[in-house]
């Protein structure tokens, strides 16, 4: 009589453990929910290359853009939790999309388990160079003197830039019309051209124009000053203590990883983020290296979700 050895409990455990210890036995896919060339794609390619070296297998980038990261997130949420499909994305996926869309094809908490935080993407309040303001207090004075005259742009409706802008308005009492663009490039072009007086964008996208004098840097929206713009104050330093509205990027996996595979991934990412070359490359692209362990990422999501929902409700932000 033939015996299926894997049906024996002890041998089944041994087989599973041996399989996990052999991870990864083939290349790992890292899904980026944005087109090639954007900030998250840049981070994914930098970190993915070094992560592959730590794992001993290539990490292959797969761009699955669309619907404000929903296309990529949905794909990964449905993937097998075997460690061969990973996802790198900004807080948009985990805190912003759920705040403006009640019918997502994934759950920001239940569908994924974090592997670790890899970077922060600083956001900045910008002004056209001809607008007579140089700091946030001056901007408030000019805007409040002529209610209804001014507007601000962002790189899209329901994006982190949009949310940061609305948080600034709520904190300062300013009233500006929001003008959403389809990406940073057209928003910055209109800001430089004077079609809009203000905008909120990433430092990564706006830094060359700030350095060339085409744009004014008013205030960084995160809790700390940006490494690439050390002389630009934060909103908090400009009179609003505790203000913090930057964006972050994390790597997650589909929920259900085996403990051994999860531990292998976490260790490899932690090693990757200690690499001085990775840190140097991130900072060269106006990004802030910022490793955090999985439980810290989970805590960030749990903390940010209700805050984003409250902002969306107050500002009337809805999915397109």
C-alpha positions, 0 to 999 in steps of 0.5 A: 500500500502506498503511503503519502508521507506528507499526510503524516503530521510530523513529516508535514511540518518538516516539509513546510519548514524545509520549504521556508528555509529554502526561501527564496528559491526564485526571483521576488516580484516587487509591485510598484503601483505607479508608472516608471520614473516617479518617487516610489518607482525610484525608491523601489528600484534602489531598495529592490536591488539591494534587497535582492542582494540580501535575499540572494535572489533578484528582486524584479520590479513590476509596475502596475499603475492605475486608480491611485494605487488601487490596481497594484494594491488589489493585485498584491492583496490577491497574490499567494502569501508565499513571499514572492510577491511584495508591494511598495507604496506610499501612505496613499494606499493604506490611509488616503484611499480608505478615507475617500473610498468605501468600496476598495477591493482590498483592506488596508489592514487585513489584506497586507502585513508590513515588512518595513518602512523604507523612506519618507517623502517630504511635502512642501508648500510652494509659491510662484516667485512673483507672489509677494510672500516668503513665509507662511505668516506672510502667506496667511496675511495676503490670502486673508486680505483678499478672501476667495482670490487665491487657489492652490494646486496639488498633484491630484484629487485625494492625494497626499498633497491634497490632504496636506493642503487641506490640513494646512488650511484647517490649521491656519484658517486660510481659504483657498480653492483646490485645483487638482492636477494629474501629476506633479509635472503639470502642477509645477508647470502651472505654478511656475507659469503663474496660472496658480499662486500656490501648491503642495508637492513633493520636495523631490519633484520641486527641488530643481525649481526651488534651487533655480529660483523659479519657485519659492519654498514656503514651509515643509509639511512634515515634523522635521526639516528636510535634509535637502532644504535645511533652511526651510522651516516646517509648518510646525516651526511657522507657528503651528506646533505639532503639525505633521503631514508628510508622506511615507513609503513602505514594503508590505506582503499579502497577509498570511506569510509563514513566520520563517519567510516573514522573518527572512524578509524583515531581516533582509530589509533591515540590512538593506536600509542600513546600507550607506549607499542606499541612504545616500541614493535616497537623499540624493533624490530628496527622499528621507531614509527612514526605516521602521519595523513592521509593528511600527508601520502597523501602528502608523496606519492605525493612527493615520486612518481615522485622521485621514477620514476626518480630514476627508469628511471636513474638506469634502474630499471624495474619490473621482 
